[in-house]
């Protein structure tokens, strides 16, 4: 059993209306997991240089490709501070 924390990146959540409530709920789930020794595993969206993974017809990322080309991928993958992993919590790039 583990808690999977998916796509809680600043760059993604800033585009989502009402993200504050989502962040609060995920924060509570993370706190519960940590207090109950349930592993917390993070997964973030990330791309290789040149964005070979993005098809221009992709409804989610096709329109963002030009913006992502100008963004440092490390910055794009930054998890919101309220949900940031603590030491030894893995972060997987998907």
Secondary structure, 3 states (H helix, E strand, C coil): CEEEEECCEHHHHCCCCCHHHHHHHHHHHHHHHHHCCCEEEEEECCCCCCCCCCCCCCCCCHHHHHHHHCCCHHHHCCECHHHCCCCCCCEEEC
